[in-house]
Amino acid sequence: MRTSRTPLRTRLIAVFAGTAAVGALLAAGTTTAHAADAPLRDLAAAKGKVVGTAVSGGKLNGTYADIASGQFSSVTPDNAMKWGSVEPSRGSYNWAEADQIVAFAQAHNQQVRGHTLVWHSQNPNWLTNGSWTAAQLRTVLQDHITTEVTRYKGKLAAWDVVNEAFNEDGTYRSTIWYDNLGSDYIAQALTTARAADPSAKLYINDYNVEGVNAKSTALYNLVKSLKDRGVPIDGVGLQAHLILGQVPTDIQKNIQRFADLGVDVAITELDIRMQLPYTDAKGAQQKADYKNVASACAAVTRCVSLTVWGFTDSDSWVPDVFSGYGAATPYNESFAPKPAYYGIAEAFGGSGGTPPPSDGCKAVYSVTSEWNDGFTGQVTINCSGASLSSWKAKWTFGAGQRITQAWNADCTQSGAAVTCSNASWNGTVPNGGSVTFGFNASWSGSNPLPSVTLG
């Protein structure tokens, strides 16, 4: 499991302008135009699969929310259900963001994948720095799992109960759990979760286990042992944080061998990173890689779901962890689908056509940073199937915000009304192109999203 980038606050809103029809989009070098496909969630459902994305509760508005709800049939909280987030002090819980994500999913007819109950990372200081006897730590583990799983009983489809239990050589990872309780902490966690919610599917989740290797074989042997002992285990999660051009050739074989144990398999955190800069050739390879992973899942009946770890490059953890790498997700930072999107669509039976809707020009408004009395805002104008020779972005602030400085645009404000016009050098936005401008502004008390229009 990996964390997503979480800037202080990011808010997004998109508006559409123009009436031109959608132009043909290029997919892996082909110039053939296709009719628009159904959303990914519908394509996957037709194959008996669920397709999901990790999400952050603070971003569930505007274009981000539209794509998350329209394209995906499942959501996974990126950080909101981890131990350090929900129980920062022993016995004191913060459910706000987790509740928000569950409510969002319910409102959009989506499943929720709980993530994660037991992990070596992102734990609170009171847990990691505590001095515990084995008996005390067992009680702490049981109390936390029981409380969290019970809260969402009947609302979650699955839980990643134990996360990243193994080293690369197949030995158990040294963690607070293994070092104090031995490997049986895994069985205890699963048994406790099953008692708290008998209907939720229970998974063990790990990375670098997509192909047949020492680590995945250790996971295979663990799952077989748990099943032989009667410990509740319903599935295995293959994270699939992959590198461009390095999808294991035996991924389908590996999925099938777990399925043959009588458990479900889920691709839980798929992203495929590349060394920057992005090029068309790399995009074509990434499309093939995404298609290979999705096709391997589609080919195995008990591979029940495929989840991407954030659907947009602006939300990816990769650049913060792997220097010089990025562009790992199916959408670019301006929320335009990349060839990788079409790779998933084709694996689930789509034609590789354009996802609806994307015609015209749109403006994406974001707050990129915020401090006590001010914030930095940014607007990106993208065109698809249309073009602009000049532009104006207009909005009305709702809480007394005042622009103090702008760049790459001429901005004026009268009362709450703001108009930002192109500078002399950036008025033209071609079909398939974009332009970005930014500003600093003051605020006090709240900073609600404005409704932006293009003119």
Beta strands, then each sheet from edge to edge (+ up, - down):
strand 1: 13-17
strand 2: 50-55
strand 3: 74-77
strand 4: 111-118
strand 5: 158-163
strand 6: 201-206
strand 7: 235-238
strand 8: 241-243
strand 9: 264-275
strand 10: 303-308
strand 11: 325-326
strand 12: 360-371
strand 13: 374-384
strand 14: 392-396
strand 15: 402-407
strand 16: 409-414
strand 17: 417-422
strand 18: 434-442
strand 19: 453-454
sheet 1: 1+ 12- 13+ 18- 15+
sheet 2: 8+ 9+ 7+ 6+ 5+ 4+ 3+ 2+ 10+
sheet 3: 8+ 9+ 11-
sheet 4: 16+ 17- 14+ 19-
end
